Amino acid sequence: MAFHNDLGAKGERIAQEYLISKGYEIRAVNYRHRKAEIDIIALHENFLIVVEVKTRTAPTIVPLVQLVPPSKINHLIRAANYYMHRHKVHKEARFDIVYITMKAHSYDLEHLKDAFYHF
């Protein structure tokens, strides 16, 4: 597996552990629908949470919302709608970004809730 794939997988595991520690119930990981892949789908406080995980080795200088381009957002929305319909989920959806900066022996984590409302 390429370095960026290993890094992404490690970041997704860290994000799952973080979300579970905050009371989120993980429902799916790497959920695929057509061109979209949702990194994490979870339930929390009567919401279906769609989580995009971004993992880097250096901090970003751009706002987190700019890390997910509009085309990806559209794919995520369609995939979330499909998931909700297929699994009969009757909750409001929320889209979050978990941004992880890996360090030598630790990491920093930022959790941006309702990320797509911050445009």
MOPAC internal coordinates of N, CA, C and O (Angstrom, degrees):
PM7 1SCF
backbone

  N    0.0000 0     0.00 0     0.00 0    0    0    0
  C    1.4528 1     0.00 0     0.00 0    1    0    0
  C    1.5272 1   108.35 1     0.00 0    2    1    0
  O    1.2310 1   120.27 1   -40.20 1    3    2    1
  N    1.3320 1   117.09 1   139.80 1    3    2    1
  C    1.4544 1   122.00 1  -179.52 1    5    3    2
  C    1.5258 1   110.56 1   -69.03 1    6    5    3
  O    1.2310 1   121.19 1   -22.58 1    7    6    5
  N    1.3394 1   115.32 1   157.42 1    7    6    5
  C    1.4687 1   121.28 1  -177.89 1    9    7    6
  C    1.5231 1   111.52 1   -54.64 1   10    9    7
  O    1.2310 1   120.31 1   133.96 1   11   10    9
  N    1.3536 1   117.01 1   -46.04 1   11   10    9
  C    1.4643 1   119.11 1  -177.22 1   13   11   10
  C    1.5254 1   111.43 1   -65.28 1   14   13   11
  O    1.2310 1   119.90 1   148.79 1   15   14   13
  N    1.3391 1   117.81 1   -31.21 1   15   14   13
  C    1.4637 1   120.32 1   176.01 1   17   15   14
  C    1.5256 1   110.96 1   -69.19 1   18   17   15
  O    1.2310 1   120.58 1   137.39 1   19   18   17
  N    1.3418 1   116.49 1   -42.61 1   19   18   17
  C    1.4657 1   120.52 1   176.87 1   21   19   18
  C    1.5210 1   110.60 1   -61.83 1   22   21   19
  O    1.2310 1   121.00 1   136.37 1   23   22   21
  N    1.3346 1   115.69 1   -43.63 1   23   22   21
  C    1.4634 1   121.00 1   179.88 1   25   23   22
  C    1.5282 1   110.43 1   -61.88 1   26   25   23
  O    1.2310 1   120.57 1   135.15 1   27   26   25
  N    1.3278 1   116.52 1   -44.85 1   27   26   25
  C    1.4581 1   120.77 1   179.51 1   29   27   26
  C    1.5175 1   112.12 1   -63.22 1   30   29   27
  O    1.2310 1   120.32 1   137.36 1   31   30   29
  N    1.3334 1   116.99 1   -42.64 1   31   30   29
  C    1.4616 1   120.87 1   179.48 1   33   31   30
  C    1.5316 1   110.87 1   -64.52 1   34   33   31
  O    1.2310 1   120.54 1   139.68 1   35   34   33
  N    1.3231 1   116.57 1   -40.32 1   35   34   33
  C    1.4714 1   120.27 1   178.07 1   37   35   34
  C    1.5252 1   109.94 1   -64.18 1   38   37   35
  O    1.2310 1   120.48 1   136.88 1   39   38   37
  N    1.3265 1   116.69 1   -43.12 1   39   38   37
  C    1.4574 1   120.65 1   178.05 1   41   39   38
  C    1.5205 1   112.17 1   -61.78 1   42   41   39
  O    1.2310 1   120.32 1   140.14 1   43   42   41
  N    1.3193 1   117.00 1   -39.86 1   43   42   41
  C    1.4578 1   120.01 1   178.62 1   45   43   42
  C    1.5330 1   111.41 1   -65.51 1   46   45   43
  O    1.2310 1   120.03 1   142.33 1   47   46   45
  N    1.3184 1   117.56 1   -37.67 1   47   46   45
  C    1.4717 1   120.42 1   177.06 1   49   47   46
  C    1.5366 1   110.12 1   -65.15 1   50   49   47
  O    1.2310 1   120.74 1   136.77 1   51   50   49
  N    1.3295 1   116.18 1   -43.23 1   51   50   49
  C    1.4696 1   120.06 1   178.55 1   53   51   50
  C    1.5249 1   109.95 1   -62.22 1   54   53   51
  O    1.2310 1   120.20 1   136.80 1   55   54   53
  N    1.3286 1   117.22 1   -43.20 1   55   54   53
  C    1.4648 1   121.45 1  -179.98 1   57   55   54
  C    1.5294 1   110.73 1   -62.44 1   58   57   55
  O    1.2310 1   120.15 1   137.76 1   59   58   57
  N    1.3273 1   117.32 1   -42.24 1   59   58   57
  C    1.4682 1   120.64 1   178.04 1   61   59   58
  C    1.5243 1   110.78 1   -60.65 1   62   61   59
  O    1.2310 1   120.60 1   132.57 1   63   62   61
  N    1.3255 1   116.46 1   -47.43 1   63   62   61
  C    1.4695 1   120.13 1   179.49 1   65   63   62
  C    1.5221 1   111.20 1   -60.07 1   66   65   63
  O    1.2310 1   120.63 1   137.70 1   67   66   65
  N    1.3271 1   116.40 1   -42.30 1   67   66   65
  C    1.4600 1   121.39 1   178.99 1   69   67   66
  C    1.5344 1   110.02 1   -61.22 1   70   69   67
  O    1.2310 1   120.70 1   130.31 1   71   70   69
  N    1.3430 1   116.27 1   -49.69 1   71   70   69
  C    1.4652 1   120.11 1  -177.65 1   73   71   70
  C    1.5272 1   111.23 1   -62.44 1   74   73   71
  O    1.2310 1   120.29 1   137.15 1   75   74   73
  N    1.3205 1   117.05 1   -42.85 1   75   74   73
  C    1.4662 1   120.54 1   177.96 1   77   75   74
  C    1.5284 1   110.15 1   -60.23 1   78   77   75
  O    1.2310 1   120.22 1   139.42 1   79   78   77
  N    1.3333 1   117.18 1   -40.58 1   79   78   77
  C    1.4707 1   120.44 1   179.90 1   81   79   78
  C    1.5276 1   112.04 1   -65.69 1   82   81   79
  O    1.2310 1   120.44 1   158.73 1   83   82   81
  N    1.3414 1   116.76 1   -21.27 1   83   82   81
  C    1.4686 1   122.03 1   178.57 1   85   83   82
  C    1.5249 1   112.30 1   -95.38 1   86   85   83
  O    1.2310 1   120.35 1  -173.59 1   87   86   85
  N    1.3329 1   116.94 1     6.41 1   87   86   85
  C    1.4596 1   120.48 1   176.12 1   89   87   86
  C    1.5204 1   115.14 1    93.35 1   90   89   87
  O    1.2310 1   119.57 1  -169.77 1   91   90   89
  N    1.3004 1   118.42 1    10.23 1   91   90   89
  C    1.4601 1   121.36 1   178.03 1   93   91   90
  C    1.5296 1   108.82 1   -79.21 1   94   93   91
  O    1.2310 1   120.76 1   -36.65 1   95   94   93
  N    1.3172 1   116.16 1   143.35 1   95   94   93
  C    1.4652 1   121.94 1   175.43 1   97   95   94
  C    1.5303 1   107.89 1  -102.74 1   98   97   95
  O    1.2310 1   120.30 1   -68.35 1   99   98   97
  N    1.3057 1   117.03 1   111.65 1   99   98   97
  C    1.4596 1   121.80 1  -178.37 1  101   99   98
  C    1.5249 1   108.54 1   -72.17 1  102  101   99
  O    1.2310 1   120.28 1   -54.16 1  103  102  101
  N    1.3306 1   117.07 1   125.84 1  103  102  101
  C    1.4590 1   122.01 1   179.99 1  105  103  102
  C    1.5229 1   112.54 1  -105.87 1  106  105  103
  O    1.2310 1   120.38 1   148.81 1  107  106  105
  N    1.3430 1   116.87 1   -31.19 1  107  106  105
  C    1.4696 1   120.17 1  -179.63 1  109  107  106
  C    1.5182 1   108.95 1  -157.37 1  110  109  107
  O    1.2310 1   121.29 1   -29.14 1  111  110  109
  N    1.3219 1   115.14 1   150.86 1  111  110  109
  C    1.4628 1   122.36 1   176.57 1  113  111  110
  C    1.5256 1   106.90 1  -130.31 1  114  113  111
  O    1.2310 1   121.38 1   -45.07 1  115  114  113
  N    1.3318 1   114.96 1   134.93 1  115  114  113
  C    1.4677 1   121.48 1  -179.41 1  117  115  114
  C    1.5286 1   111.39 1    54.97 1  118  117  115
  O    1.2310 1   120.92 1  -133.13 1  119  118  117
  N    1.3181 1   115.84 1    46.87 1  119  118  117
  C    1.4630 1   122.41 1   179.47 1  121  119  118
  C    1.5233 1   109.23 1   -73.68 1  122  121  119
  O    1.2310 1   120.68 1   -53.31 1  123  122  121
  N    1.3184 1   116.31 1   126.69 1  123  122  121
  C    1.4617 1   121.44 1  -177.57 1  125  123  122
  C    1.5250 1   111.35 1  -111.95 1  126  125  123
  O    1.2310 1   122.16 1   -42.48 1  127  126  125
  N    1.3337 1   113.47 1   137.52 1  127  126  125
  C    1.4652 1   121.90 1   170.67 1  129  127  126
  C    1.5211 1   106.89 1  -146.52 1  130  129  127
  O    1.2310 1   121.44 1   -66.06 1  131  130  129
  N    1.3239 1   114.85 1   113.94 1  131  130  129
  C    1.4628 1   122.52 1  -177.42 1  133  131  130
  C    1.5200 1   110.49 1    52.66 1  134  133  131
  O    1.2310 1   119.97 1    59.85 1  135  134  133
  N    1.3376 1   117.67 1  -120.15 1  135  134  133
  C    1.4678 1   121.00 1  -176.40 1  137  135  134
  C    1.5253 1   113.38 1   -84.84 1  138  137  135
  O    1.2310 1   120.42 1   176.49 1  139  138  137
  N    1.3026 1   116.80 1    -3.51 1  139  138  137
  C    1.4692 1   119.92 1  -173.48 1  141  139  138
  C    1.5218 1   111.64 1  -103.42 1  142  141  139
  O    1.2310 1   121.89 1   -33.52 1  143  142  141
  N    1.3171 1   113.98 1   146.48 1  143  142  141
  C    1.4592 1   120.76 1   168.40 1  145  143  142
  C    1.5195 1   107.49 1  -130.07 1  146  145  143
  O    1.2310 1   121.06 1   -56.40 1  147  146  145
  N    1.3180 1   115.57 1   123.60 1  147  146  145
  C    1.4596 1   121.06 1   175.73 1  149  147  146
  C    1.5227 1   106.27 1   -94.93 1  150  149  147
  O    1.2310 1   120.69 1   -56.80 1  151  150  149
  N    1.3280 1   116.28 1   123.20 1  151  150  149
  C    1.4621 1   119.96 1  -177.24 1  153  151  150
  C    1.5176 1   111.98 1   -61.92 1  154  153  151
  O    1.2310 1   120.58 1   130.46 1  155  154  153
  N    1.3338 1   116.49 1   -49.54 1  155  154  153
  C    1.4634 1   120.71 1  -178.71 1  157  155  154
  C    1.5283 1   108.80 1  -142.61 1  158  157  155
  O    1.2310 1   120.80 1   -44.11 1  159  158  157
  N    1.3235 1   116.07 1   135.89 1  159  158  157
  C    1.4619 1   122.28 1   170.35 1  161  159  158
  C    1.5196 1   105.89 1  -117.99 1  162  161  159
  O    1.2310 1   121.10 1   -50.56 1  163  162  161
  N    1.3320 1   115.51 1   129.44 1  163  162  161
  C    1.4646 1   120.16 1  -177.03 1  165  163  162
  C    1.5242 1   110.24 1  -140.43 1  166  165  163
  O    1.2310 1   121.20 1   -16.45 1  167  166  165
  N    1.3100 1   115.32 1   163.55 1  167  166  165
  C    1.4643 1   122.29 1   171.39 1  169  167  166
  C    1.5140 1   107.77 1  -111.07 1  170  169  167
  O    1.2310 1   121.59 1   -41.29 1  171  170  169
  N    1.3468 1   114.57 1   138.71 1  171  170  169
  C    1.4603 1   119.48 1   177.14 1  173  171  170
  C    1.5174 1   109.21 1  -162.79 1  174  173  171
  O    1.2310 1   120.84 1   -52.00 1  175  174  173
  N    1.3243 1   115.99 1   128.00 1  175  174  173
  C    1.4627 1   122.43 1   176.30 1  177  175  174
  C    1.5267 1   112.55 1    47.90 1  178  177  175
  O    1.2310 1   120.75 1  -129.69 1  179  178  177
  N    1.3288 1   116.17 1    50.31 1  179  178  177
  C    1.4556 1   123.27 1   176.04 1  181  179  178
  C    1.5348 1   114.04 1    65.90 1  182  181  179
  O    1.2310 1   120.12 1  -159.68 1  183  182  181
  N    1.3267 1   117.38 1    20.32 1  183  182  181
  C    1.4593 1   122.69 1   174.68 1  185  183  182
  C    1.5214 1   109.52 1  -119.04 1  186  185  183
  O    1.2310 1   120.91 1   -30.39 1  187  186  185
  N    1.3169 1   115.86 1   149.61 1  187  186  185
  C    1.4502 1   121.19 1   164.50 1  189  187  186
  C    1.5247 1   105.32 1   -92.05 1  190  189  187
  O    1.2310 1   120.29 1   -59.51 1  191  190  189
  N    1.3120 1   117.05 1   120.49 1  191  190  189
  C    1.4585 1   121.78 1  -175.51 1  193  191  190
  C    1.5302 1   109.18 1  -103.54 1  194  193  191
  O    1.2310 1   121.03 1   -56.19 1  195  194  193
  N    1.3202 1   115.64 1   123.81 1  195  194  193
  C    1.4602 1   122.55 1   175.20 1  197  195  194
  C    1.5222 1   106.04 1  -103.54 1  198  197  195
  O    1.2310 1   120.62 1   -59.78 1  199  198  197
  N    1.3276 1   116.43 1   120.22 1  199  198  197
  C    1.4634 1   120.77 1  -172.52 1  201  199  198
  C    1.5207 1   110.25 1  -115.44 1  202  201  199
  O    1.2310 1   121.24 1   -54.45 1  203  202  201
  N    1.3113 1   115.23 1   125.55 1  203  202  201
  C    1.4654 1   122.59 1   171.06 1  205  203  202
  C    1.5243 1   106.42 1  -100.25 1  206  205  203
  O    1.2310 1   120.56 1   -56.77 1  207  206  205
  N    1.3195 1   116.54 1   123.23 1  207  206  205
  C    1.4658 1   121.55 1  -178.57 1  209  207  206
  C    1.5279 1   108.27 1  -103.04 1  210  209  207
  O    1.2310 1   120.98 1   -51.71 1  211  210  209
  N    1.3102 1   115.74 1   128.29 1  211  210  209
  C    1.4671 1   122.18 1   175.92 1  213  211  210
  C    1.5230 1   107.12 1  -119.52 1  214  213  211
  O    1.2310 1   120.86 1   -55.94 1  215  214  213
  N    1.3205 1   115.96 1   124.06 1  215  214  213
  C    1.4610 1   120.89 1  -179.21 1  217  215  214
  C    1.5223 1   108.69 1  -122.68 1  218  217  215
  O    1.2310 1   120.95 1   -50.45 1  219  218  217
  N    1.3188 1   115.78 1   129.55 1  219  218  217
  C    1.4605 1   121.24 1  -179.18 1  221  219  218
  C    1.5301 1   109.03 1  -135.15 1  222  221  219
  O    1.2310 1   121.16 1   -15.13 1  223  222  221
  N    1.3209 1   115.40 1   164.87 1  223  222  221
  C    1.4576 1   120.37 1   175.97 1  225  223  222
  C    1.5270 1   111.19 1   -99.18 1  226  225  223
  O    1.2310 1   120.49 1   173.22 1  227  226  225
  N    1.3301 1   116.68 1    -6.78 1  227  226  225
  C    1.4638 1   121.47 1   176.92 1  229  227  226
  C    1.5232 1   107.92 1  -136.87 1  230  229  227
  O    1.2310 1   119.97 1   -33.32 1  231  230  229
  N    1.3250 1   117.66 1   146.68 1  231  230  229
  C    1.4611 1   119.96 1  -179.48 1  233  231  230
  C    1.5293 1   111.28 1   -63.87 1  234  233  231
  O    1.2310 1   120.93 1   -30.64 1  235  234  233
  N    1.3056 1   115.83 1   149.36 1  235  234  233
  C    1.4587 1   120.86 1   177.83 1  237  235  234
  C    1.5231 1   110.15 1   -87.48 1  238  237  235
  O    1.2310 1   121.05 1   -30.14 1  239  238  237
  N    1.3095 1   115.60 1   149.86 1  239  238  237
  C    1.4684 1   119.65 1   176.98 1  241  239  238
  C    1.5251 1   111.06 1  -102.95 1  242  241  239
  O    1.2310 1   120.33 1   174.96 1  243  242  241
  N    1.3327 1   116.97 1    -5.04 1  243  242  241
  C    1.4618 1   120.49 1   178.45 1  245  243  242
  C    1.5218 1   108.93 1   -98.90 1  246  245  243
  O    1.2310 1   120.26 1   -23.73 1  247  246  245
  N    1.3288 1   117.11 1   156.27 1  247  246  245
  C    1.4690 1   118.95 1   175.91 1  249  247  246
  C    1.5304 1   110.57 1   -59.42 1  250  249  247
  O    1.2310 1   120.57 1   -34.85 1  251  250  249
  N    1.3270 1   116.51 1   145.15 1  251  250  249
  C    1.4632 1   121.21 1  -176.34 1  253  251  250
  C    1.5270 1   112.90 1   -55.57 1  254  253  251
  O    1.2310 1   120.37 1   142.96 1  255  254  253
  N    1.3279 1   116.90 1   -37.04 1  255  254  253
  C    1.4691 1   119.36 1  -177.58 1  257  255  254
  C    1.5263 1   111.73 1   -63.21 1  258  257  255
  O    1.2310 1   119.99 1   156.32 1  259  258  257
  N    1.3168 1   117.62 1   -23.68 1  259  258  257
  C    1.4662 1   119.87 1   179.59 1  261  259  258
  C    1.5256 1   112.35 1   -79.61 1  262  261  259
  O    1.2310 1   119.72 1   173.26 1  263  262  261
  N    1.3158 1   118.13 1    -6.74 1  263  262  261
  C    1.4605 1   121.18 1   177.21 1  265  263  262
  C    1.5253 1   112.21 1   -76.80 1  266  265  263
  O    1.2310 1   120.33 1   164.79 1  267  266  265
  N    1.3207 1   116.97 1   -15.21 1  267  266  265
  C    1.4653 1   121.48 1   179.63 1  269  267  266
  C    1.5318 1   107.18 1  -115.30 1  270  269  267
  O    1.2310 1   120.07 1   -72.33 1  271  270  269
  N    1.3310 1   117.48 1   107.67 1  271  270  269
  C    1.4655 1   120.24 1  -177.73 1  273  271  270
  C    1.5368 1   112.00 1   -69.47 1  274  273  271
  O    1.2310 1   120.30 1   -23.02 1  275  274  273
  N    1.3303 1   117.04 1   156.98 1  275  274  273
  C    1.4690 1   120.92 1  -178.83 1  277  275  274
  C    1.5347 1   113.74 1   -53.98 1  278  277  275
  O    1.2310 1   119.65 1   143.62 1  279  278  277
  N    1.3136 1   118.28 1   -36.38 1  279  278  277
  C    1.4691 1   119.94 1   179.54 1  281  279  278
  C    1.5319 1   110.54 1   -63.98 1  282  281  279
  O    1.2310 1   120.05 1   140.83 1  283  282  281
  N    1.3204 1   117.50 1   -39.17 1  283  282  281
  C    1.4690 1   121.49 1   177.87 1  285  283  282
  C    1.5254 1   110.11 1   -67.53 1  286  285  283
  O    1.2310 1   120.35 1   139.87 1  287  286  285
  N    1.3216 1   116.93 1   -40.13 1  287  286  285
  C    1.4637 1   121.12 1   178.02 1  289  287  286
  C    1.5262 1   109.84 1   -58.71 1  290  289  287
  O    1.2310 1   120.34 1   135.03 1  291  290  289
  N    1.3319 1   116.95 1   -44.97 1  291  290  289
  C    1.4658 1   120.65 1   179.31 1  293  291  290
  C    1.5261 1   111.25 1   -61.16 1  294  293  291
  O    1.2310 1   120.47 1   137.85 1  295  294  293
  N    1.3255 1   116.71 1   -42.15 1  295  294  293
  C    1.4703 1   120.26 1   177.88 1  297  295  294
  C    1.5327 1   110.62 1   -63.76 1  298  297  295
  O    1.2310 1   120.29 1   137.91 1  299  298  297
  N    1.3313 1   117.05 1   -42.09 1  299  298  297
  C    1.4662 1   120.74 1   179.58 1  301  299  298
  C    1.5302 1   111.46 1   -63.03 1  302  301  299
  O    1.2310 1   120.71 1   138.52 1  303  302  301
  N    1.3145 1   116.25 1   -41.48 1  303  302  301
  C    1.4710 1   120.56 1   179.75 1  305  303  302
  C    1.5179 1   110.21 1   -63.25 1  306  305  303
  O    1.2310 1   120.33 1   134.40 1  307  306  305
  N    1.3330 1   116.98 1   -45.60 1  307  306  305
  C    1.4658 1   120.41 1   179.33 1  309  307  306
  C    1.5350 1   110.92 1   -62.63 1  310  309  307
  O    1.2310 1   120.67 1   135.98 1  311  310  309
  N    1.3233 1   116.33 1   -44.02 1  311  310  309
  C    1.4637 1   119.99 1   179.90 1  313  311  310
  C    1.5283 1   111.28 1   -64.27 1  314  313  311
  O    1.2310 1   120.63 1   139.86 1  315  314  313
  N    1.3309 1   116.39 1   -40.14 1  315  314  313
  C    1.4717 1   120.31 1   178.54 1  317  315  314
  C    1.5281 1   110.49 1   -64.43 1  318  317  315
  O    1.2310 1   120.39 1   137.28 1  319  318  317
  N    1.3274 1   116.86 1   -42.72 1  319  318  317
  C    1.4694 1   120.21 1   177.62 1  321  319  318
  C    1.5278 1   110.79 1   -60.47 1  322  321  319
  O    1.2310 1   120.64 1   136.95 1  323  322  321
  N    1.3266 1   116.38 1   -43.05 1  323  322  321
  C    1.4627 1   120.79 1   178.89 1  325  323  322
  C    1.5305 1   110.25 1   -62.60 1  326  325  323
  O    1.2310 1   120.59 1   133.39 1  327  326  325
  N    1.3273 1   116.48 1   -46.61 1  327  326  325
  C    1.4652 1   120.99 1   179.44 1  329  327  326
  C    1.5318 1   110.21 1   -58.05 1  330  329  327
  O    1.2310 1   120.63 1   133.17 1  331  330  329
  N    1.3221 1   116.40 1   -46.83 1  331  330  329
  C    1.4591 1   120.65 1  -177.19 1  333  331  330
  C    1.5317 1   110.78 1   -63.32 1  334  333  331
  O    1.2310 1   120.43 1   138.85 1  335  334  333
  N    1.3211 1   116.78 1   -41.15 1  335  334  333
  C    1.4579 1   120.56 1   179.31 1  337  335  334
  C    1.5267 1   110.48 1   -67.62 1  338  337  335
  O    1.2310 1   120.34 1   132.65 1  339  338  337
  N    1.3206 1   116.96 1   -47.35 1  339  338  337
  C    1.4690 1   121.66 1  -176.70 1  341  339  338
  C    1.5293 1   112.37 1   -64.48 1  342  341  339
  O    1.2310 1   120.73 1   142.72 1  343  342  341
  N    1.3412 1   116.21 1   -37.28 1  343  342  341
  C    1.4684 1   120.59 1  -177.22 1  345  343  342
  C    1.5273 1   113.11 1  -100.21 1  346  345  343
  O    1.2310 1   121.10 1  -170.80 1  347  346  345
  N    1.3271 1   115.51 1     9.20 1  347  346  345
  C    1.4731 1   122.10 1   177.33 1  349  347  346
  C    1.5328 1   111.99 1    52.54 1  350  349  347
  O    1.2310 1   121.30 1  -130.72 1  351  350  349
  N    1.3186 1   115.11 1    49.28 1  351  350  349
  C    1.4644 1   121.62 1   177.93 1  353  351  350
  C    1.5295 1   107.94 1   -90.63 1  354  353  351
  O    1.2310 1   120.63 1   -59.12 1  355  354  353
  N    1.3127 1   116.39 1   120.88 1  355  354  353
  C    1.4631 1   121.67 1  -178.09 1  357  355  354
  C    1.5304 1   109.56 1  -112.74 1  358  357  355
  O    1.2310 1   121.74 1  -117.89 1  359  358  357
  N    1.3140 1   114.27 1    62.11 1  359  358  357
  C    1.4635 1   121.42 1   179.56 1  361  359  358
  C    1.5263 1   107.78 1  -133.45 1  362  361  359
  O    1.2310 1   120.96 1   -18.53 1  363  362  361
  N    1.2986 1   115.76 1   161.47 1  363  362  361
  C    1.4529 1   120.17 1   174.26 1  365  363  362
  C    1.5271 1   108.52 1   -75.93 1  366  365  363
  O    1.2310 1   120.77 1   -39.44 1  367  366  365
  N    1.3309 1   116.14 1   140.56 1  367  366  365
  C    1.4655 1   120.68 1   179.20 1  369  367  366
  C    1.5255 1   109.86 1   -91.19 1  370  369  367
  O    1.2310 1   121.73 1   -34.21 1  371  370  369
  N    1.3214 1   114.29 1   145.79 1  371  370  369
  C    1.4628 1   121.33 1   174.57 1  373  371  370
  C    1.5231 1   106.65 1  -132.74 1  374  373  371
  O    1.2310 1   120.67 1   -37.79 1  375  374  373
  N    1.3271 1   116.32 1   142.21 1  375  374  373
  C    1.4514 1   122.04 1  -177.55 1  377  375  374
  C    1.5218 1   109.46 1  -114.25 1  378  377  375
  O    1.2310 1   121.03 1   -60.87 1  379  378  377
  N    1.3359 1   115.64 1   119.13 1  379  378  377
  C    1.4586 1   122.30 1  -177.34 1  381  379  378
  C    1.5272 1   110.41 1  -117.04 1  382  381  379
  O    1.2310 1   121.06 1   -22.16 1  383  382  381
  N    1.3185 1   115.58 1   157.84 1  383  382  381
  C    1.4600 1   122.25 1   170.80 1  385  383  382
  C    1.5223 1   107.33 1  -120.03 1  386  385  383
  O    1.2310 1   121.02 1   -49.17 1  387  386  385
  N    1.3314 1   115.66 1   130.83 1  387  386  385
  C    1.4566 1   120.77 1   170.62 1  389  387  386
  C    1.5242 1   105.37 1  -111.01 1  390  389  387
  O    1.2310 1   121.12 1   -61.20 1  391  390  389
  N    1.3323 1   115.46 1   118.80 1  391  390  389
  C    1.4661 1   121.94 1  -177.53 1  393  391  390
  C    1.5229 1   108.47 1  -110.39 1  394  393  391
  O    1.2310 1   121.17 1   -56.39 1  395  394  393
  N    1.3268 1   115.36 1   123.61 1  395  394  393
  C    1.4593 1   120.74 1  -177.25 1  397  395  394
  C    1.5211 1   109.08 1  -119.43 1  398  397  395
  O    1.2310 1   120.78 1   -52.16 1  399  398  397
  N    1.3239 1   116.11 1   127.84 1  399  398  397
  C    1.4639 1   122.03 1   173.72 1  401  399  398
  C    1.5205 1   107.27 1  -107.70 1  402  401  399
  O    1.2310 1   121.12 1   -65.74 1  403  402  401
  N    1.3170 1   115.46 1   114.26 1  403  402  401
  C    1.4661 1   120.82 1  -178.81 1  405  403  402
  C    1.5242 1   109.68 1   -80.83 1  406  405  403
  O    1.2310 1   121.51 1   -40.50 1  407  406  405
  N    1.3134 1   114.73 1   139.50 1  407  406  405
  C    1.4594 1   122.29 1   175.15 1  409  407  406
  C    1.5270 1   107.53 1  -118.52 1  410  409  407
  O    1.2310 1   119.86 1     1.56 1  411  410  409
  N    1.3066 1   117.88 1  -178.44 1  411  410  409
  C    1.4653 1   121.18 1  -177.28 1  413  411  410
  C    1.5289 1   111.67 1   -54.96 1  414  413  411
  O    1.2310 1   119.88 1   129.38 1  415  414  413
  N    1.3437 1   117.84 1   -50.62 1  415  414  413
  C    1.4616 1   120.92 1  -176.44 1  417  415  414
  C    1.5244 1   112.40 1  -132.00 1  418  417  415
  O    1.2310 1   120.66 1  -160.39 1  419  418  417
  N    1.3225 1   116.34 1    19.61 1  419  418  417
  C    1.4606 1   120.02 1   179.74 1  421  419  418
  C    1.5290 1   108.18 1  -158.36 1  422  421  419
  O    1.2310 1   120.98 1    11.39 1  423  422  421
  N    1.3116 1   115.73 1  -168.61 1  423  422  421
  C    1.4669 1   120.87 1   177.86 1  425  423  422
  C    1.5215 1   109.21 1  -157.12 1  426  425  423
  O    1.2310 1   121.28 1   -20.05 1  427  426  425
  N    1.3297 1   115.15 1   159.95 1  427  426  425
  C    1.4602 1   122.60 1   169.73 1  429  427  426
  C    1.5143 1   106.96 1  -110.40 1  430  429  427
  O    1.2310 1   120.22 1   -34.22 1  431  430  429
  N    1.3184 1   117.18 1   145.78 1  431  430  429
  C    1.4490 1   121.83 1  -178.63 1  433  431  430
  C    1.5144 1   109.55 1  -132.53 1  434  433  431
  O    1.2310 1   120.61 1   -47.88 1  435  434  433
  N    1.3285 1   116.44 1   132.12 1  435  434  433
  C    1.4611 1   122.71 1   173.19 1  437  435  434
  C    1.5178 1   107.59 1  -120.72 1  438  437  435
  O    1.2310 1   120.65 1   -42.39 1  439  438  437
  N    1.3276 1   116.37 1   137.61 1  439  438  437
  C    1.4609 1   121.85 1   179.47 1  441  439  438
  C    1.5210 1   107.88 1  -120.78 1  442  441  439
  O    1.2310 1   120.69 1   -69.69 1  443  442  441
  N    1.3178 1   116.29 1   110.31 1  443  442  441
  C    1.4562 1   121.79 1   178.96 1  445  443  442
  C    1.5220 1   108.02 1  -101.50 1  446  445  443
  O    1.2310 1   120.77 1   -70.74 1  447  446  445
  N    1.3223 1   116.13 1   109.26 1  447  446  445
  C    1.4629 1   121.82 1   179.34 1  449  447  446
  C    1.5227 1   109.63 1   -83.97 1  450  449  447
  O    1.2310 1   120.69 1   -30.09 1  451  450  449
  N    1.3393 1   116.30 1   149.91 1  451  450  449
  C    1.4735 1   121.19 1  -178.51 1  453  451  450
  C    1.5222 1   110.71 1    51.23 1  454  453  451
  O    1.2310 1   120.71 1  -134.28 1  455  454  453
  N    1.2960 1   116.25 1    45.72 1  455  454  453
  C    1.4711 1   122.27 1  -171.56 1  457  455  454
  C    1.5176 1   113.67 1   -57.77 1  458  457  455
  O    1.2310 1   119.90 1   143.02 1  459  458  457
  N    1.3111 1   117.80 1   -36.98 1  459  458  457
  C    1.4634 1   119.24 1  -174.08 1  461  459  458
  C    1.5208 1   112.49 1   -80.20 1  462  461  459
  O    1.2310 1   120.11 1   175.08 1  463  462  461
  N    1.3206 1   117.39 1    -4.92 1  463  462  461
  C    1.4683 1   120.72 1   174.39 1  465  463  462
  C    1.5234 1   111.14 1   -88.80 1  466  465  463
  O    1.2310 1   120.32 1   178.75 1  467  466  465
  N    1.3336 1   117.00 1    -1.25 1  467  466  465
  C    1.4634 1   120.82 1  -175.95 1  469  467  466
  C    1.5246 1   113.24 1   -96.19 1  470  469  467
  O    1.2310 1   120.19 1  -168.55 1  471  470  469
  N    1.3444 1   117.25 1    11.45 1  471  470  469
  C    1.4707 1   119.21 1  -179.43 1  473  471  470
  C    1.5020 1   111.64 1   -66.93 1  474  473  471
  O    1.2310 1   120.10 1   180.00 1  475  474  473

